[in-house]
Amino acid sequence: MDKPLFPGGKEALEKVVTDKSSDLDAVLFGLEIEIKSYDLYRTTSLETTDPIGKEMFEFLAGEERGHFNILMMRYEYLAGPIGWSA
């Protein structure tokens, strides 16, 4: 993996999500982390030959997909029906 999954320390995180960031910015950051986590676990599950390891990484990938779905619902709620008309 080229870049670390999570920013390095509090200072790096504060550069990504600042006090000027909106709730949507924070949720988008969370969605990015969930995608990276899912990709990591899914790729590792495909690469491992150990059946127990494969099962564990597939489980973890599924958990990340669930987290992503929850955050996406929050994003859609916060973003609202932009552009919709009655």
ABEGO torsion letter per residue (X at the ends): XABBABBBEAAAAAAABBAABBAAAAAAAAAAAAAAAAAAAAAAAAABABAAAAAAAAAAAAAAAAAAAAAAAAAAAAAEBBGBBX
